[in-house]
Amino acid sequence: MEKTIRELTGDLLAAPSACKEIKDAAQNYLDAVGTEKEADAAKAYVAEMEADIMPIEGLISFAESDMGAKVFGADGVKNVLLHAKERKAAGEKYCDCPACAACEALLAKKDEILTE
């Protein structure tokens, strides 16, 4: 069964890899649903998701950087890089960490978010 926008937003809020800005936009959106502020909150939420979702090329570049090695650790960075390159080879466009996976699923419902 396909998850609802509310369920996917909950996944995003729970994702340890989600940044403060996306969590704030997600919570603001949930708080605004059904109010006169919903349309503006929806636009801000979609814009933040589009800005924050990590393209697979960006993940690969980050994993290959010194900062990526610090964030993921020596062993972890190898695994992240291998996984990212496999995703790219399979035609995937984005990182699949919990935050990016939720953003990708939500952005597939962008029109629905913006018209509710």
C-alpha positions in Angstrom: 0.0 0.0 0.0 1.3 3.4 -1.0 2.1 5.8 1.9 0.3 9.0 2.3 1.9 12.4 2.2 1.4 12.6 6.0 3.1 9.2 6.5 6.0 10.1 4.2 6.4 13.4 6.0 6.5 11.5 9.2 9.3 9.3 7.7 11.2 12.5 6.8 10.8 14.0 10.2 12.1 10.7 11.8 15.1 10.4 9.4 18.4 10.9 11.2 19.9 12.1 7.9 17.4 15.0 7.5 18.7 18.5 8.1 17.1 21.0 10.4 15.7 23.1 7.5 13.8 20.2 5.9 12.5 19.1 9.3 11.3 22.6 10.0 9.6 22.9 6.5 8.0 19.4 7.0 6.6 20.3 10.4 5.4 23.7 9.2 3.6 22.0 6.4 1.9 19.5 8.7 0.9 22.3 11.1 -0.6 24.3 8.2 -2.6 21.5 6.6 -6.3 22.5 6.6 -5.5 26.2 7.3 -5.2 29.3 5.2 -1.4 28.9 5.5 -1.4 25.5 3.8 -0.6 26.8 0.3 2.4 28.8 1.3 3.7 26.1 3.6 3.3 23.5 0.8 5.3 25.7 -1.6 8.1 26.2 1.0 8.1 22.5 1.8 8.4 21.4 -1.9 11.1 24.1 -2.5 13.1 22.8 0.6 12.8 19.2 -0.6 14.0 20.1 -4.1 17.0 22.0 -2.6 17.9 19.3 -0.1 17.5 16.0 -1.9 21.0 14.7 -2.8 21.5 13.8 -6.4 23.5 10.6 -6.8 26.4 12.5 -8.4 26.5 14.8 -5.4 26.6 11.8 -3.1 29.5 10.3 -5.0 31.4 13.6 -5.0 30.8 14.0 -1.3 31.9 10.4 -0.5 35.1 11.0 -2.5 35.9 14.2 -0.5 37.9 14.6 2.7 34.6 15.6 4.4 32.9 12.5 3.2 35.7 10.4 4.8 35.2 12.3 8.1 31.5 11.9 8.1 31.3 8.2 7.0 34.6 7.0 8.4 37.2 5.0 6.5 35.2 1.8 6.1 31.9 3.5 5.8 32.9 5.8 3.0 33.9 2.8 0.9 30.5 1.2 1.4 28.7 4.5 0.6 30.7 5.0 -2.5 30.2 1.5 -3.7 26.4 1.7 -3.0 26.1 5.1 -4.7 28.0 4.0 -7.8 25.7 0.9 -8.0 22.7 3.1 -7.8 24.0 5.4 -10.5 24.7 2.4 -12.8 21.1 1.2 -12.2 19.8 4.6 -13.4 18.8 6.0 -10.0 19.0 9.8 -9.7 19.2 10.3 -5.9 20.7 9.2 -2.7 18.5 6.6 -0.9 19.2 7.5 2.8 16.0 7.8 4.8 15.7 11.5 4.3 16.4 11.5 0.5 14.1 8.4 0.0 11.3 10.3 1.8 11.9 13.4 -0.3 11.9 11.5 -3.5 8.6 9.8 -2.7 7.1 13.1 -1.6 8.4 14.9 -4.7 6.6 12.3 -6.8 3.4 13.6 -5.1 4.5 17.3 -5.6 1.3 18.2 -7.5 -0.9 16.7 -4.8 1.0 18.5 -2.1 0.7 21.8 -3.9 -3.0 21.5 -4.7 -4.4 20.1 -1.4 
